[in-house]
Each structure stands twice: as structure tokens, then as C-alpha cells.
Amino acid sequence: MPLRLIDTALQQTIEVETRVQSAISLILINESHTARALWWGLARVLSQPLHTLMLISEAEFGPVYAGASVAQLRKWQLEQLAVIVMHVDDTCYAKDQTLLAVALETRVMPWLANLKASLDLLRETQLLGLMLRQP
């Protein structure tokens, strides 16, 4: 079950990344009120992959030997996302909507890329754990 939820979160991340890339282009060719509406639609779905991961209990990941727990990593990712959303939201009210596109490109896209890399690593770790448990 944890592996399916991780796969779901990974798929959600890829879908959100695609939506952000599309929104960047649309923001550049539309008026500011349309650009804001696009951003607000994106802001609602950015945290979906993290919410999906919250469905996995900490016990499913096994003991933490070094470093941060998965719960701590999720907390940090949510905190990072909150700061990014506030920053990008501030750019919505600038007269030049290209600032919103730039904020999506420089703040949201790197965060999504890092989230995807974390999910890939988490998936690999879960797969390795399953292989080690098999007789």
C-alpha cells in the first residue's frame, strides 16, 4: 500500500508540474486577472502529493537510523511550499504578469523537481525494502 501511495504522489507531482509549465505560457499571453486565476487554481493543487503521502503511517517506512524521519521531511516540504505560495501570491498583484511567470519558473518548478526527486528516492527505498523482505 505505501508503494501505491508513493506512486500516486509521484503521478500527482508530474501532473502539477505539467500544469505549472502550461500556466507559465498562458500567464505570459493573458491579462493579469486571468493570470491570477491560473495561479490560484495551481495553488490549490500544489500540496496534493504531500497530502497523499500523509496517508502513509510512519511505521510503514521503518525505523530512522540517521537523518530526518519521513514525517519531518513532509513537514519541511509543506513549510517550504507555504513560503513559496506566499511569495508567488505577492507577485500576482504586480502590474507586470511576467513576474508571476518568473516566480512560477524560479520558485515553484524547482520545488516540484525536488519533490519529484524525493519521491523517486522514497519509492526506490520502499522497493528495496520489499525485495529484502522476500525469502
Residue, then its C-alpha position, 0 to 999 in steps of 0.5 A: m500500500p505505501l508503494r501505491l501511495i508513493d506512486t500516486a504522489l509521484q503521478q500527482t507531482i508530474e501532473v502539477e508540474t505539467r500544469v505549472q509549465s502550461a500556466i507559465s505560457l498562458i500567464l505570459i499571453n493573458e491579462s493579469h486577472t486571468a493570470r491570477a486565476l491560473w495561479w490560484g487554481l495551481a495553488r490549490v493543487l500544489s500540496q496534493p502529493l504531500h497530502t497523499l503521502m500523509l496517508i502513509s503511517e510512519a511505521e510503514f517506512g521503518p525505523v530512522y537510523a540517521g537523518a530526518s524521519v519521513a514525517q519531518l521531511r513532509k513537514w519541511q516540504l509543506e513549510q517550504l511550499a507555504v513560503i513559496v505560495m506566499h511569495v508567488d501570491d505577492t507577485c500576482y498583484a504586480k502590474d507586470q504578469t511576467l513576474l508571476a511567470v518568473a516566480l512560477e519558473t524560479r520558485v515553484m518548478p524547482w520545488l516540484a523537481n525536488l519533490k519529484a526527486s524525493l519521491d523517486l528516492l522514497r519509492e526506490t527505498q520502499l522497493l528495496g525494502l520489499m525485495l529484502r523482505q522476500p525469502 
